């Protein structure tokens, strides 16, 4: 039996059920009817706010944070606790696209059974396997870096379309190119919010994943997507205003964005449908899993029209006094990760924690040689910042203001989803601990779970 694992970031089972009620003929509804479904739970909480790089590390390694130590994307990945697809690739054919913690390529993907690999968008290089996928990785990394906090005010429609057209050799369907054109036209005309362009990357990567899946027929194929989570973070009140005693947004805002979460799920549904058909045609099983979920009903962030982001991490690090030998590792806004020598990392982390910024603060974490800086600078106004009493221009510090249309509305909570296309024993009534997923995948591949794995409470 071969497995296709669709890692669907932060989607709770309740959202899939809600969407399936609206689309009863859709693929997710079919998967709920004919397969098995349950709830996952991220149980290694209490560290700090749940964060996807932490919860996916727990799911993929099968050990809690206290052992794997990964909280930020740039944190070191311990060799003692390989990710489930890494363990499988020691003796099985495996392919991955965009799954978290698959970069840096030379450290994470040097495996005998890895037949195709497009590392996550935090990769520092364009490396991919086979090399025909390098242009795809170069394009997706470029678009991710340009649209870190909000899709640019100067719409990247042309960039998406020209980049997509150049990727035909990677497996992008002509129909997808046409649909991207329709999306771009809707954004340009103002009928569709420009933030929906984030879904374009999922559409491209799904095509490429399926092409590689069909070409290589691996024992295990893994594909990660964040596009539904991005829509939920921004637009939860538009679909679920009644999660609050009083709707937290205006009626006009709700009417304008009510279609955004359904649109993201529609794209997921299309891909799930194609994968289900492929799995049913052969001896294959589709697993859709989330390492945690989201919910509404909280106080939320105030709506603002712009936010301050680090546009040049090298200049930002220099303005903070980091040594010029520091290497930048990709991270999500508002975080920047720097890699230093082990001997320097501890001293620099302590120094940064005591740094004074007028109108802003920094939170600093260290994991081995990685130092992650979380910046809180939205109290600043104008085009200057004062660090340690010295005024500097934002441009010289690597900072810039960007326009945003909303702030975070859906927030992280520990309960995600698990759907399995193959009939079998019902999933437990209690939520499945995310640490059960890695050993269950290995067992389904007829591989022995690793010594540090728990005994899984379910079978794939």
C-alpha positions in Angstrom: 0.0 0.0 0.0 1.2 3.5 -0.8 0.2 6.6 1.1 -0.5 10.2 0.0 -0.4 12.6 2.9 -2.0 16.0 2.5 -0.8 18.2 5.4 -3.5 20.8 5.6 -2.3 23.4 8.0 -4.6 24.5 10.9 -7.9 23.2 9.5 -10.2 21.9 12.3 -12.6 19.1 11.5 -15.6 21.3 12.2 -14.6 23.6 9.3 -14.4 20.6 6.9 -17.8 19.5 8.1 -19.3 23.0 7.7 -17.9 23.2 4.1 -19.1 19.7 3.3 -22.6 20.7 4.3 -22.5 23.5 1.8 -20.8 21.3 -0.9 -22.4 17.9 -0.4 -21.3 16.7 -3.9 -17.7 17.8 -3.2 -14.6 15.6 -2.5 -14.3 16.5 1.1 -17.9 15.5 1.7 -17.3 12.3 -0.2 -14.2 11.6 2.0 -16.3 12.2 5.1 -19.0 9.8 3.9 -16.8 6.9 2.6 -13.6 7.2 4.7 -12.8 7.7 8.4 -12.5 11.0 10.1 -11.5 12.3 13.5 -9.9 15.1 15.5 -6.2 15.5 16.2 -4.9 17.3 19.2 -1.6 19.1 19.8 -0.9 18.0 23.4 2.6 19.6 24.0 1.1 22.9 24.9 2.0 25.2 27.8 5.3 26.2 26.1 3.9 29.4 24.7 1.4 30.2 22.0 0.9 27.3 19.6 2.8 27.8 16.5 2.7 25.7 13.3 6.5 25.1 13.1 6.3 23.6 16.6 3.1 21.5 16.1 4.2 20.1 12.7 7.6 19.2 14.2 5.8 17.3 16.9 3.5 15.5 14.4 6.3 14.7 12.0 8.9 13.5 14.5 6.4 11.8 16.9 8.0 13.4 20.0 7.0 16.5 22.0 8.6 19.9 21.9 10.7 19.1 25.0 12.6 16.6 22.9 12.7 18.0 19.4 13.1 21.7 20.5 11.7 23.2 17.3 9.6 26.3 17.8 10.6 28.6 14.9 11.1 27.6 11.3 14.8 28.3 11.5 15.5 26.2 14.6 17.9 23.3 14.2 16.3 19.9 13.3 17.7 17.2 15.6 19.1 14.2 13.7 18.1 12.0 16.6 14.4 12.5 15.8 13.9 12.3 12.0 10.6 13.4 10.4 8.4 10.5 9.4 9.1 10.9 5.7 12.8 11.0 6.4 12.6 7.7 8.3 10.6 6.2 5.5 13.0 7.4 2.9 15.8 5.2 4.3 14.1 2.1 2.8 11.1 3.3 0.8 10.5 5.6 -2.2 9.3 8.9 -0.9 8.4 12.3 -2.5 7.7 15.6 -0.8 6.4 19.0 -1.8 6.5 22.0 0.6 6.3 20.0 3.8 7.6 22.0 6.8 11.2 21.4 8.0 12.3 20.0 4.7 15.0 22.7 4.3 17.9 23.3 4.1 17.9 20.9 1.2 21.4 19.6 1.7 20.7 18.8 5.4 17.2 17.5 5.2 16.9 15.9 1.8 20.1 13.9 1.4 18.2 10.6 1.6 18.5 7.4 -0.5 14.8 7.0 -1.2 13.8 10.6 -1.9 12.7 10.5 -5.5 11.3 14.0 -5.7 11.6 17.0 -3.3 10.5 20.6 -3.4 11.5 21.9 0.1 9.4 24.3 2.1 9.3 28.0 1.3 11.8 28.8 4.1 14.6 27.1 2.1 17.7 29.3 1.7 18.4 28.0 -1.8 16.6 26.9 -4.9 17.7 23.3 -4.7 15.1 20.7 -5.7 14.9 17.1 -7.0 14.7 16.4 -9.9 16.6 19.5 -11.1 13.7 20.3 -13.5 11.9 21.5 -10.4 14.5 24.2 -9.5 12.7 26.9 -11.5 9.6 26.2 -9.6 11.4 26.5 -6.3 13.0 29.7 -7.4 9.7 31.2 -8.4 7.8 30.1 -5.2 10.6 31.4 -2.9 10.6 34.7 -4.7 6.8 35.1 -4.5 6.8 34.2 -0.8 9.5 36.7 0.1 7.8 39.5 -1.8 4.4 38.8 -0.1 5.5 38.2 3.5 2.8 40.0 5.5 0.4 41.2 2.8 0.2 40.8 -1.0 1.9 43.8 -2.3 0.0 47.0 -3.1 1.5 46.8 -6.5 -0.2 43.6 -7.6 2.1 40.7 -8.5 -0.3 39.5 -11.1 2.2 39.7 -14.0 4.8 37.9 -11.9 2.4 35.1 -11.1 1.3 34.6 -14.7 4.8 34.9 -16.3 6.3 32.6 -13.6 3.5 30.1 -14.0 3.8 30.0 -17.8 7.5 29.3 -17.5 6.8 26.2 -15.3 5.0 24.1 -17.9 7.9 21.6 -17.8 7.3 21.1 -14.0 3.8 19.9 -14.6 1.6 23.0 -14.3 -1.6 22.3 -16.3 -2.7 24.7 -19.1 -6.1 24.8 -17.3 -4.4 26.0 -14.2 -2.7 28.8 -16.2 -6.1 29.8 -17.5 -7.7 29.8 -14.1 -4.8 31.9 -12.8 -5.6 34.4 -15.6 -9.2 34.5 -14.4 -8.1 35.1 -10.8 -5.7 37.8 -11.9 -8.4 39.5 -13.9 -10.7 39.5 -10.9 -8.1 40.9 -8.7 -7.1 43.6 -11.2 -10.8 44.6 -11.6 -11.3 44.8 -7.8 -13.9 42.0 -7.7 -11.6 39.7 -5.8 -9.4 40.6 -2.8 -5.7 40.6 -3.8 -4.9 38.4 -0.8 -6.6 35.5 -2.7 -3.5 35.4 -4.9 -1.9 33.4 -2.1 -4.0 30.5 -3.3 -2.3 30.7 -6.7 0.8 29.2 -5.2 -1.2 26.2 -3.9 -2.7 25.7 -7.3 0.7 25.6 -8.9 2.3 23.4 -6.3 -0.6 20.9 -6.4 -0.2 20.4 -10.2 3.5 19.8 -9.7 2.9 17.4 -6.8 0.5 15.4 -8.8 2.8 15.2 -11.8 5.6 13.9 -9.7 3.3 11.5 -7.9 2.1 9.9 -11.1 5.6 9.8 -12.6 7.4 8.2 -9.6 4.7 6.2 -7.9 6.4 6.6 -4.5 5.4 4.5 -1.4 4.9 7.8 0.5 4.1 11.2 -1.0 3.6 14.3 1.2 2.2 17.7 0.2 1.8 20.6 2.6 -0.5 23.6 2.1 -1.1 26.8 4.2 -3.6 28.6 1.9 -6.7 27.7 3.9 -5.0 28.7 7.2 -4.1 32.1 5.6 -7.7 32.7 4.7 -9.0 31.7 8.1 -6.5 34.0 9.9 -7.8 37.0 7.9 -11.4 36.3 7.2 -12.9 34.1 10.0 -15.5 36.8 11.0 -16.7 37.0 7.4 -17.8 33.3 7.4 -18.6 33.0 11.2 -19.6 36.4 12.6 -21.8 34.7 15.2 -18.7 33.3 16.9 -18.7 36.7 18.6 -21.4 38.2 20.8 -21.3 41.1 18.4 -19.8 40.8 14.9 -16.2 42.2 15.2 -16.3 43.7 11.7 -18.8 45.9 9.8 -21.6 44.4 7.7 -19.9 45.7 4.6 -16.6 44.0 5.5 -18.5 40.7 6.2 -20.3 40.9 2.8 -17.1 41.7 1.0 -15.1 38.8 2.4 -17.7 36.2 3.1 -16.5 34.1 0.1 -12.8 33.9 1.0 -12.7 30.9 3.3 -15.1 29.0 1.0 -12.9 29.9 -2.0 -9.8 28.5 -0.3 -11.6 25.4 0.6 -13.0 25.0 -2.9 -9.4 24.9 -4.2 -8.5 22.3 -1.6 -11.6 20.3 -2.5 -10.6 20.2 -6.2 -7.2 18.7 -5.3 -8.6 16.3 -2.8 -11.0 15.1 -5.5 -8.2 14.4 -7.9 -6.1 12.6 -5.3 -9.1 10.6 -4.1 -9.8 9.4 -7.7 -6.1 8.5 -8.2 -6.0 6.6 -4.9 -9.2 4.7 -5.6 -7.9 3.7 -9.0 -5.0 1.9 -7.4 -3.9 0.5 -4.0 -3.3 3.9 -2.5 -4.6 5.7 0.6 -5.2 9.4 1.1 -4.6 10.9 4.5 -5.6 14.5 5.2 -4.2 15.8 8.5 -3.7 19.0 10.5 -1.4 19.5 13.4 -3.8 21.9 15.1 -6.7 24.2 14.2 -8.1 27.7 14.4 -11.1 29.3 16.0 -12.9 32.7 16.3 -14.7 34.4 19.2 -11.6 36.0 20.8 -10.8 39.7 21.3 -8.6 39.7 18.2 -6.3 42.3 16.8 -7.4 45.8 16.0 -8.0 46.5 12.4 -5.2 48.7 10.9 -4.4 49.9 7.5 -0.7 49.3 7.5 2.0 47.4 9.4 5.8 47.7 9.8 7.8 44.7 8.5 11.5 43.8 8.1 12.1 44.2 4.4 15.9 43.7 4.5 16.9 41.2 7.3 20.6 41.9 6.7 20.2 45.6 7.3 17.9 45.0 10.3 20.5 42.6 11.9 23.2 45.1 11.3 21.2 47.9 13.0 20.7 45.6 16.0 24.5 45.1 16.2 24.6 41.5 15.0 28.0 40.5 13.6 28.4 40.6 9.8 29.0 36.9 9.8 25.3 36.3 10.8 23.4 34.3 8.3 19.7 35.0 7.7 17.3 32.1 7.8 13.8 32.5 6.4 10.9 33.1 8.9 7.4 34.3 9.0 6.6 38.0 9.6 7.1 39.3 12.4 10.0 37.0 13.0 13.6 37.0 11.7 16.0 34.2 12.4 19.8 34.6 12.3 22.3 31.8 12.5 25.6 32.5 14.3 28.4 30.4 15.7 27.3 28.5 18.7 29.7 30.5 20.9 28.2 33.8 19.7 24.6 32.8 19.7 24.1 32.8 23.5 25.9 36.1 24.0 24.0 37.8 21.2 20.6 36.6 22.4 21.3 38.0 25.8 22.4 41.3 24.4 19.4 41.6 22.1 17.0 41.0 25.0 18.3 44.1 26.7 18.2 46.3 23.6 16.0 49.4 23.9 13.8 50.5 21.0 11.6 53.6 21.5 8.0 52.7 20.6 8.7 49.0 20.1 10.0 45.8 21.7 11.9 42.7 20.7 11.3 39.1 21.9 14.4 37.0 21.4 14.6 33.1 21.4 17.7 31.0 21.0 17.9 27.4 19.8 21.5 26.2 19.3 23.1 28.5 16.8 19.8 30.0 15.7 18.6 33.3 17.2 15.0 34.3 16.4 13.9 37.9 16.8 10.2 38.7 17.0 9.6 42.4 16.5 6.7 44.5 17.8 7.0 47.9 16.1 3.5 49.0 15.2 3.5 51.7 17.9 6.1 53.5 15.8 5.0 56.4 13.6 6.7 58.1 10.8 9.9 57.1 9.0 12.4 56.8 11.9 13.3 54.4 14.7 15.5 55.0 17.7 17.6 52.0 18.8 19.7 52.4 22.0 19.1 56.1 21.9 20.4 56.5 18.3 17.8 57.7 15.7 17.9 55.9 12.4 15.8 56.0 9.2 13.5 53.0 8.7 15.1 52.4 5.3 18.6 52.2 6.8 17.3 49.7 9.3 15.7 47.5 6.7 12.1 48.3 7.8 9.2 49.5 5.7 5.5 50.1 6.1 3.1 47.9 4.0 -0.6 48.3 3.5 -2.9 45.6 5.0 -6.6 45.1 4.8 -7.2 43.3 8.0 -5.5 41.8 11.1 -5.6 38.2 12.5 -9.1 37.1 13.2 -8.8 33.3 13.4 -6.4 32.2 16.2 -4.6 28.9 16.9 -6.2 26.2 19.0 -5.0 22.6 19.6 -7.6 20.6 17.7 -7.1 19.7 14.0 -8.5 17.1 11.6 -7.6 13.6 10.4 -9.3 12.0 7.4 -8.4 8.6 5.9 -9.8 7.4 2.6 -9.2 3.6 3.3 -12.0 1.8 5.2 -10.9 0.3 8.5 -11.3 0.5 12.2 -13.1 3.7 13.4 -10.8 6.4 14.7 -10.9 6.9 18.5 -13.7 9.0 19.9 -11.1 11.0 21.8 -8.8 13.3 19.8 -5.8 11.6 18.3 -2.5 12.9 19.8 -0.5 14.3 17.0 2.5 12.2 18.2 0.5 9.1 17.0 0.7 10.2 13.3 4.4 9.4 12.6 4.4 5.9 13.9 1.0 5.2 12.3 2.4 6.3 8.9 5.4 4.1 9.3 3.3 1.1 10.4 1.1 1.6 7.3 4.2 1.3 5.2 5.1 -1.9 7.0 8.0 -0.2 8.7 8.8 -0.5 12.4 8.2 2.7 14.3 11.3 4.2 15.8 12.4 3.6 19.4 11.2 7.0 20.6 7.7 6.7 19.1 4.6 6.0 21.1 2.2 3.1 20.3 -0.3 4.7 17.9 -4.0 4.6 19.0 -5.3 4.1 15.4 -4.4 2.4 12.2 -4.2 3.9 8.7 
